[in-house]
Amino acid sequence: MANIQEVAKQAGVSIATVSRVLNNTCNVSEKTRYKVEKAIQELNYAPSMLGRNLRNSESRLLLVLIHTFSNPYYTEIINGIEDYAIENNYHILLCETDGNLQREDIFLNMIRNKLADGMISMNPTMHVNKLKELSMSHPIVLCSDYYEDANIPYIAIDNTTAAYRAVKYLITMGNKKIGLINFNEDLLYAKQRRIGFEKALNEFQLPICNAWIHHSEGLTFQDGVETMRRMLRSKDRPTAIFAISDTLAIGAIKELHAHGIKVPEEMAIIGFDNIAFSSMTTPTLTTVSQPTYQMGYRSAKMVIDRIQGTTVENIIMDYELIIRESTLG
C-alpha cells in the first residue's frame, strides 16, 4: 500500500503539499492539486484516518451509553444516532454499563483521555455527580433519560403529560379501577409517569389504590409476567393497567392469558414506548409512542454541535398515544 511519501514523489511536490490537498486547504494551486489527486488515484493511496485524527486532537468517535443491550426501546434511538454521526464523519461506540461502577469509570475516562470526542448517555442509573463534573469540560448530552437540575443538555418527552393522557384515555373508556406497573421511582421518568398516573385519577376523583400499584424488579418481559402475577393475588382487581414500559405490558398480557383473563374485556392494558413488538402481540398493545429515531438523530446533532463549540438547548419532543386492541372492547 502506498504511503504519503510515495504520493509526494510521484506528484513532484512536498509531503506538506500532499497534506494540504488531503485536508482541502485553499493555499494550493489548481494545477498542483490536480497532480496530487492524480498521484493519489494512480497509487490507490488511502490516508490514515487515525493519524489525521491524532494530529487534529480528535477521535471522530462518539460514546453511546445504555444500561443494557437487551432493552428493545434503544434500537431506533441508536439507529438515529448512528445515521447522523455517519453523515457527519463520526462513528459511534455502544457501551453497556449494566449498573457496574467500574464500567462507568472506564467509559468516562475514555472521554477524559480524549479517546472519544463526546458522549450521549441513555442510562438513567449513571452516577449523576460524575456526569455533571465531566460535562463541565467535555461534550455530553442526555437522551430520553435525564436528571433534573443537572445542567446537562437533554432531549426527551414530557413523561408526566404522556402518562396522564394514557390514563385519562383508560378512564374515558369506562375504567374506574386502574392499576399501575412501575419500576424504580428513583429514576426520573418512572417518577414522572407515576405523577401523570395519579394526576389523571385525581382529576376524575378515582381511587389511587396501593394494592393495584406494583413495582417490577426490572424492565424485561419476565418482569412484567412476575409483576402481574403478584397483582392477580389480590381478590379486588383493577379493570385496567397502565404499565410504564411496553416490555412490562407485554409480560403482563402473557400472565393474564395464562389465568384465562381476557384482554381488554376483563382487563385493559396500556404500555409505553411503542417498541416493534407492541404491534405483534395478541391483542396488539395500546401504547405511548416516543419519536425514538428523531430523538437519537437530534441527540447526535446536539453532541456534535457541543464538540464544535456551539451552545445547545434542551429539547422536549412530541409523543403520540397509539390506540390498539388491548384497550378496545
Kinemage of the C-alpha trace (Angstrom):
@kinemage 1
@onewidth
@group {chain A} dominant
@subgroup {mainchain}
@vectorlist {calphas} color= white
{ca met a 1} P 0.000 0.000 0.000
{ca ala a 2} L 1.338 3.389 -0.998
{ca asn a 3} L 2.281 5.986 1.606
{ca ile a 4} L 2.251 9.771 1.596
{ca gln a 5} L 5.957 9.964 0.716
{ca glu a 6} L 5.364 7.976 -2.497
{ca val a 7} L 2.443 10.218 -3.421
{ca ala a 8} L 4.619 13.315 -2.935
{ca lys a 9} L 7.429 11.828 -5.047
{ca gln a 10} L 5.121 10.848 -7.933
{ca ala a 11} L 3.398 14.251 -7.910
{ca gly a 12} L 6.729 16.092 -7.644
{ca val a 13} L 5.686 18.040 -4.564
{ca ser a 14} L 6.481 18.092 -0.849
{ca ile a 15} L 4.785 15.917 1.757
{ca ala a 16} L 3.353 19.103 3.279
{ca thr a 17} L 1.670 19.943 -0.033
{ca val a 18} L 0.077 16.490 -0.205
{ca ser a 19} L -1.151 17.007 3.338
{ca arg a 20} L -2.672 20.370 2.406
{ca val a 21} L -4.532 18.739 -0.509
{ca leu a 22} L -5.811 15.942 1.721
{ca asn a 23} L -7.047 18.477 4.277
{ca asn a 24} L -8.597 20.584 1.497
{ca thr a 25} L -6.845 23.803 2.433
{ca cys a 26} L -7.161 26.660 -0.013
{ca asn a 27} L -3.484 27.658 -0.403
{ca val a 28} L -2.766 25.070 -3.133
{ca ser a 29} L -2.970 25.948 -6.833
{ca glu a 30} L -5.403 24.034 -9.026
{ca lys a 31} L -2.527 22.673 -11.114
{ca thr a 32} L -0.730 21.322 -8.042
{ca arg a 33} L -3.948 19.935 -6.578
{ca tyr a 34} L -4.623 18.088 -9.842
{ca lys a 35} L -1.143 16.496 -9.820
{ca val a 36} L -1.538 15.335 -6.230
{ca glu a 37} L -5.030 13.948 -6.773
{ca lys a 38} L -3.848 12.155 -9.915
{ca ala a 39} L -0.966 10.554 -7.966
{ca ile a 40} L -3.320 9.525 -5.165
{ca gln a 41} L -5.613 7.830 -7.692
{ca glu a 42} L -2.818 6.092 -9.582
{ca leu a 43} L -1.195 4.778 -6.399
{ca asn a 44} L -4.547 3.917 -4.792
{ca tyr a 45} L -3.436 5.818 -1.690
{ca ala a 46} L -5.725 5.772 1.361
{ca pro a 47} L -4.755 8.252 4.103
{ca ser a 48} L -4.700 7.051 7.695
{ca met a 49} L -7.754 8.484 9.408
{ca leu a 50} L -6.294 7.583 12.781
{ca gly a 51} L -3.148 9.541 12.081
{ca arg a 52} L -5.120 12.520 10.801
{ca asn a 53} L -7.411 12.464 13.820
{ca leu a 54} L -4.488 12.284 16.220
{ca arg a 55} L -2.869 15.286 14.549
{ca asn a 56} L -6.132 17.174 14.874
{ca ser a 57} L -6.565 16.064 18.520
{ca glu a 58} L -9.851 14.341 17.725
{ca ser a 59} L -11.072 10.773 17.522
{ca arg a 60} L -14.266 11.275 15.446
{ca leu a 61} L -15.831 8.832 17.892
{ca leu a 62} L -18.978 9.245 19.999
{ca leu a 63} L -19.685 7.062 23.026
{ca val a 64} L -23.308 5.948 23.423
{ca leu a 65} L -24.049 4.682 26.939
{ca ile a 66} L -27.013 2.429 27.669
{ca his a 67} L -27.916 0.362 30.695
{ca thr a 68} L -28.418 -2.936 28.845
{ca phe a 69} L -28.348 -4.143 25.250
{ca ser a 70} L -31.398 -6.328 25.929
{ca asn a 71} L -33.890 -3.431 26.069
{ca pro a 72} L -35.508 -3.080 22.595
{ca tyr a 73} L -36.501 0.512 23.390
{ca tyr a 74} L -32.995 1.695 22.495
{ca thr a 75} L -32.936 0.234 18.971
{ca glu a 76} L -34.401 3.122 16.976
{ca ile a 77} L -32.629 5.743 19.109
{ca ile a 78} L -29.301 4.096 18.273
{ca asn a 79} L -30.231 3.984 14.583
{ca gly a 80} L -30.907 7.728 14.656
{ca ile a 81} L -27.646 8.463 16.469
{ca glu a 82} L -25.634 6.363 14.040
{ca asp a 83} L -27.225 7.888 10.938
{ca tyr a 84} L -26.461 11.462 11.980
{ca ala a 85} L -22.977 10.519 13.167
{ca ile a 86} L -22.041 8.835 9.874
{ca glu a 87} L -23.487 11.722 7.859
{ca asn a 88} L -21.045 13.962 9.740
{ca asn a 89} L -17.993 11.676 9.573
{ca tyr a 90} L -18.267 10.319 13.094
{ca his a 91} L -18.550 6.776 14.367
{ca ile a 92} L -20.258 5.504 17.495
{ca leu a 93} L -19.217 3.045 20.182
{ca leu a 94} L -22.070 1.395 22.105
{ca cys a 95} L -21.261 0.935 25.779
{ca glu a 96} L -23.340 -1.169 28.193
{ca thr a 97} L -22.873 -0.182 31.833
{ca asp a 98} L -25.287 -2.695 33.425
{ca gly a 99} L -25.128 -0.706 36.675
{ca asn a 100} L -21.414 -1.521 37.024
{ca leu a 101} L -19.445 1.393 38.545
{ca gln a 102} L -16.136 0.120 37.154
{ca arg a 103} L -17.545 0.080 33.645
{ca glu a 104} L -18.918 3.592 34.108
{ca asp a 105} L -15.477 4.852 35.121
{ca ile a 106} L -13.832 3.155 32.136
{ca phe a 107} L -16.188 4.852 29.685
{ca leu a 108} L -15.987 8.250 31.378
{ca asn a 109} L -12.196 8.020 31.335
{ca met a 110} L -12.332 7.479 27.577
{ca ile a 111} L -13.825 10.958 27.331
{ca arg a 112} L -11.306 12.425 29.782
{ca asn a 113} L -8.399 10.869 27.855
{ca lys a 114} L -9.772 12.089 24.504
{ca leu a 115} L -10.300 8.580 23.155
{ca ala a 116} L -13.777 9.815 22.251
{ca asp a 117} L -14.893 13.347 21.385
{ca gly a 118} L -18.272 13.299 23.103
{ca met a 119} L -20.887 11.142 24.750
{ca ile a 120} L -24.627 10.503 24.574
{ca ser a 121} L -25.994 8.856 27.696
{ca met a 122} L -29.285 6.968 27.708
{ca asn a 123} L -28.514 5.360 31.040
{ca pro a 124} L -30.737 6.604 33.893
{ca thr a 125} L -28.643 4.800 36.519
{ca met a 126} L -25.412 6.686 35.809
{ca his a 127} L -23.765 8.442 38.753
{ca val a 128} L -25.114 11.957 38.228
{ca asn a 129} L -22.307 13.792 40.046
{ca lys a 130} L -19.697 12.158 37.825
{ca leu a 131} L -21.632 13.192 34.731
{ca lys a 132} L -22.117 16.745 35.979
{ca glu a 133} L -18.409 17.138 36.678
{ca leu a 134} L -17.396 15.710 33.303
{ca ser a 135} L -19.939 17.765 31.362
{ca met a 136} L -18.379 20.987 32.597
{ca ser a 137} L -15.356 20.371 30.360
{ca his a 138} L -16.493 17.738 27.834
{ca pro a 139} L -19.439 17.444 25.395
{ca ile a 140} L -22.166 15.285 26.961
{ca val a 141} L -25.839 15.040 26.013
{ca leu a 142} L -28.585 13.040 27.722
{ca cys a 143} L -31.131 11.288 25.538
{ca ser a 144} L -34.548 10.096 26.756
{ca asp a 145} L -33.451 9.795 30.390
{ca tyr a 146} L -32.124 12.883 32.125
{ca tyr a 147} L -31.595 14.461 35.547
{ca glu a 148} L -33.367 17.487 36.935
{ca asp a 149} L -31.112 20.462 37.769
{ca ala a 150} L -28.002 18.671 36.445
{ca asn a 151} L -27.342 21.394 33.847
{ca ile a 152} L -26.554 18.771 31.193
{ca pro a 153} L -28.300 19.256 27.818
{ca tyr a 154} L -31.007 16.678 27.132
{ca ile a 155} L -33.658 15.578 24.690
{ca ala a 156} L -36.760 13.781 25.993
{ca ile a 157} L -40.552 13.842 26.051
{ca asp a 158} L -42.912 15.164 28.721
{ca asn a 159} L -43.367 11.873 30.590
{ca thr a 160} L -45.838 13.300 33.095
{ca thr a 161} L -48.265 14.599 30.497
{ca ala a 162} L -47.881 11.496 28.322
{ca ala a 163} L -48.734 9.218 31.251
{ca tyr a 164} L -51.627 11.478 32.257
{ca arg a 165} L -53.075 11.288 28.758
{ca ala a 166} L -52.727 7.486 28.633
{ca val a 167} L -54.518 7.001 31.957
{ca lys a 168} L -57.173 9.575 31.064
{ca tyr a 169} L -57.894 7.525 27.945
{ca leu a 170} L -58.447 4.434 30.113
{ca ile a 171} L -60.874 6.461 32.231
{ca thr a 172} L -62.819 7.696 29.194
{ca met a 173} L -63.184 4.044 28.152
{ca gly a 174} L -65.184 3.499 31.338
{ca asn a 175} L -62.478 2.168 33.665
{ca lys a 176} L -62.747 3.319 37.285
{ca lys a 177} L -60.342 0.833 38.867
{ca ile a 178} L -56.924 1.434 37.322
{ca gly a 179} L -53.645 -0.115 38.424
{ca leu a 180} L -50.016 0.751 37.741
{ca ile a 181} L -46.998 -1.378 36.910
{ca asn a 182} L -43.997 0.825 37.601
{ca phe a 183} L -40.247 0.388 38.001
{ca asn a 184} L -37.716 2.091 40.278
{ca glu a 185} L -39.149 5.517 41.126
{ca asp a 186} L -35.683 6.834 41.969
{ca leu a 187} L -35.438 7.164 38.186
{ca leu a 188} L -36.926 10.415 36.937
{ca tyr a 189} L -39.016 9.001 34.110
{ca ala a 190} L -40.607 6.385 36.400
{ca lys a 191} L -41.412 9.071 38.958
{ca gln a 192} L -42.859 11.369 36.290
{ca arg a 193} L -45.060 8.627 34.864
{ca arg a 194} L -46.368 7.853 38.371
{ca ile a 195} L -47.205 11.546 38.789
{ca gly a 196} L -49.114 11.573 35.486
{ca phe a 197} L -50.977 8.401 36.517
{ca glu a 198} L -52.070 9.980 39.810
{ca lys a 199} L -52.940 13.295 38.181
{ca ala a 200} L -55.473 11.622 35.880
{ca leu a 201} L -57.081 9.631 38.712
{ca asn a 202} L -57.294 12.702 40.939
{ca glu a 203} L -58.865 14.760 38.175
{ca phe a 204} L -61.688 12.245 37.863
{ca gln a 205} L -61.853 11.634 41.628
{ca leu a 206} L -60.994 7.954 41.242
{ca pro a 207} L -59.223 5.935 43.949
{ca ile a 208} L -55.456 5.503 43.995
{ca cys a 209} L -55.309 2.016 45.469
{ca asn a 210} L -51.900 0.839 46.738
{ca ala a 211} L -52.961 -2.783 46.197
{ca trp a 212} L -53.178 -2.010 42.470
{ca ile a 213} L -49.719 -0.384 42.262
{ca his a 214} L -46.788 -2.763 41.852
{ca his a 215} L -43.098 -2.209 41.129
{ca ser a 216} L -41.132 -4.578 38.914
{ca glu a 217} L -37.592 -5.759 39.611
{ca gly a 218} L -36.510 -4.811 36.094
{ca leu a 219} L -37.868 -3.906 32.670
{ca thr a 220} L -37.867 -7.285 30.931
{ca phe a 221} L -40.768 -9.328 29.602
{ca gln a 222} L -40.370 -11.742 32.527
{ca asp a 223} L -40.506 -8.864 34.997
{ca gly a 224} L -43.883 -7.969 33.537
{ca val a 225} L -45.070 -11.553 33.942
{ca glu a 226} L -43.990 -11.722 37.580
{ca thr a 227} L -45.383 -8.301 38.485
{ca met a 228} L -48.791 -9.132 37.028
{ca arg a 229} L -48.687 -12.456 38.877
{ca arg a 230} L -48.332 -10.559 42.161
{ca met a 231} L -51.116 -8.178 41.210
{ca leu a 232} L -53.517 -11.048 40.485
{ca arg a 233} L -53.178 -12.376 44.029
{ca ser a 234} L -55.493 -9.588 45.155
{ca lys a 235} L -59.182 -10.534 45.193
{ca asp a 236} L -60.194 -6.986 44.266
{ca arg a 237} L -58.565 -6.463 40.881
{ca pro a 238} L -58.396 -3.372 38.670
{ca thr a 239} L -60.161 -3.327 35.312
{ca ala a 240} L -57.261 -1.604 33.568
{ca ile a 241} L -53.465 -1.337 33.920
{ca phe a 242} L -51.017 1.368 32.922
{ca ala a 243} L -47.536 -0.122 32.537
{ca ile a 244} L -44.601 2.262 32.249
{ca ser a 245} L -42.923 0.225 29.506
{ca asp a 246} L -44.093 -1.987 26.658
{ca thr a 247} L -41.950 -4.927 27.770
{ca leu a 248} L -43.683 -4.897 31.162
{ca ala a 249} L -47.093 -4.558 29.499
{ca ile a 250} L -46.423 -7.457 27.112
{ca gly a 251} L -45.300 -9.656 30.002
{ca ala a 252} L -48.453 -8.668 31.902
{ca ile a 253} L -50.645 -9.690 28.943
{ca lys a 254} L -48.907 -13.069 28.834
{ca glu a 255} L -49.716 -13.694 32.518
{ca leu a 256} L -53.331 -12.594 32.046
{ca his a 257} L -53.677 -15.106 29.205
{ca ala a 258} L -52.236 -17.797 31.482
{ca his a 259} L -55.017 -17.104 34.005
{ca gly a 260} L -57.757 -17.040 31.378
{ca ile a 261} L -58.355 -13.312 31.841
{ca lys a 262} L -59.443 -11.674 28.602
{ca val a 263} L -57.699 -8.515 27.371
{ca pro a 264} L -59.274 -5.990 27.074
{ca glu a 265} L -62.745 -7.328 28.016
{ca glu a 266} L -61.770 -8.132 31.610
{ca met a 267} L -58.615 -6.049 31.945
{ca ala a 268} L -57.342 -3.371 29.564
{ca ile a 269} L -53.604 -2.686 29.213
{ca ile a 270} L -51.618 0.357 28.061
{ca gly a 271} L -47.845 0.318 27.641
{ca phe a 272} L -45.267 2.966 26.948
{ca asp a 273} L -42.594 3.352 24.202
{ca asn a 274} L -44.173 1.737 21.094
{ca ile a 275} L -41.388 -0.815 20.582
{ca ala a 276} L -41.710 -3.005 17.473
{ca phe a 277} L -43.135 -5.935 19.447
{ca ser a 278} L -46.093 -3.865 20.675
{ca ser a 279} L -47.859 -4.306 17.315
{ca met a 280} L -47.123 -8.066 17.243
{ca thr a 281} L -48.815 -9.102 20.492
{ca thr a 282} L -52.235 -10.712 20.844
{ca pro a 283} L -54.040 -8.441 21.328
{ca thr a 284} L -51.912 -5.649 19.883
{ca leu a 285} L -50.804 -3.179 22.518
{ca thr a 286} L -52.085 0.349 23.041
{ca thr a 287} L -49.049 2.447 23.916
{ca val a 288} L -47.443 5.865 24.131
{ca ser a 289} L -45.174 6.330 21.122
{ca gln a 290} L -41.960 8.268 21.533
{ca pro a 291} L -40.194 9.637 18.416
{ca thr a 292} L -37.189 7.447 19.195
{ca tyr a 293} L -35.377 7.715 15.850
{ca gln a 294} L -35.634 11.506 15.829
{ca met a 295} L -34.546 11.659 19.468
{ca gly a 296} L -31.422 9.728 18.558
{ca tyr a 297} L -30.774 11.736 15.398
{ca arg a 298} L -31.143 15.082 17.157
{ca ser a 299} L -29.142 13.991 20.214
{ca ala a 300} L -26.235 13.188 17.889
{ca lys a 301} L -26.549 16.653 16.343
{ca met a 302} L -26.586 18.176 19.820
{ca val a 303} L -23.390 16.454 20.950
{ca ile a 304} L -21.549 17.200 17.698
{ca asp a 305} L -22.646 20.838 17.983
{ca arg a 306} L -21.194 20.859 21.501
{ca ile a 307} L -17.951 19.336 20.217
{ca gln a 308} L -17.762 22.198 17.722
{ca gly a 309} L -18.345 24.760 20.452
{ca thr a 310} L -21.995 25.571 19.744
{ca thr a 311} L -24.360 26.095 22.666
{ca val a 312} L -27.350 23.740 22.617
{ca glu a 313} L -30.744 23.947 24.305
{ca asn a 314} L -32.816 21.210 25.917
{ca ile a 315} L -35.435 19.687 23.598
{ca ile a 316} L -38.840 18.298 24.572
{ca met a 317} L -40.247 16.160 21.771
{ca asp a 318} L -43.871 15.360 20.965
{ca tyr a 319} L -45.400 11.951 21.675
{ca glu a 320} L -48.479 10.094 20.413
{ca leu a 321} L -50.989 7.759 22.034
{ca ile a 322} L -51.334 4.753 19.719
{ca ile a 323} L -54.736 3.080 20.206
{ca arg a 324} L -54.722 -0.679 19.551
{ca glu a 325} L -56.667 -3.783 20.585
{ca ser a 326} L -55.502 -4.067 24.237
{ca thr a 327} L -57.860 -1.255 25.257
{ca leu a 328} L -60.685 -1.664 22.752
{ca gly a 329} L -63.674 -3.708 23.886
